Amino acid sequence: MTDPPTPPTPTARSRWQKQVIGPFTVRHLVVLGTVLAVAAAALFLLTRPISAPVGTAVSPGSGFYQTGERTTGLALGRLAPELTGEADGKVQALHDLDGNVITLESLRGRPVWLSFFATWCPPCQEETPVLRDAYAAYHDRGLEMIAVSVQETTPDDVAAYAERYSLPYTIGFDATGAIFKTYQGYGLPTHVFIDADGAIAHLRYGPVDREAAAELVEPLLDPMPAPAGTAEPATDTQ
């Protein structure tokens, strides 16, 4: 009597053709999984941003003097709102310490550093020399600086502060905080860096040191002109 024949070992082909779910074989499921993975990868590539977001928005640090509820802030890349705000049901413009109206429209074509501060704010006081030096360094290259004093008592008090620290840049007087509210400010100091086209390039909450000032301002300025070369003496061609 002979032994029954040993059943053949399943080949790789037969394993691929084995039905696992209804009429679907292992091969069907592998192909389907591959198609889904490729489709997911293609969807990721098509929907991701083409480039990194414009500018930066730095979260408040330890030197930020918070005065109200935190807001989401203005969107980077959007046109900066004009320097107006609403108080007591009326639209108010921003005036300098001499009573002249300040507008961003009049500064279009030049980058603007807009700094909200208060003379009673310790971190604002500490960074005042940084703003003064940055203005001196970059004004000739096109930078305009507008420091907006928020909820001060009188323009004369702010003028005395500006005189004490020899501040040469424009200072606006926002007694009611209306302009500060337009810019969704919730603490001091708050800095808004606006490019020459009037768009918001950077937001900074808290004091700015000299290194940060250079990193934020210089990309908004026109390149420094190349130094003039030394003319070579004419040669005698005779």
Secondary structure, DSSP 8 states (H G I E B T S, - for coil): -----------HHHHHT-EEETTEEHHHHHHHHHHHHHHHHHHHHHHS-SS--SSEEE---TT-EE-S-------TTSB---SEEEETTEEEEEEETTS-EE-SGGGTTS-EEEEEE-TT-HHHHHHHHHHHHHHHHHGGGT-EEEEEEES-S-HHHHHHHHHHTT--SEEEEETTSHHHHHTT--EESEEEEE-TTSBEEEEEES---HHHHHHHHGGGS-----------------
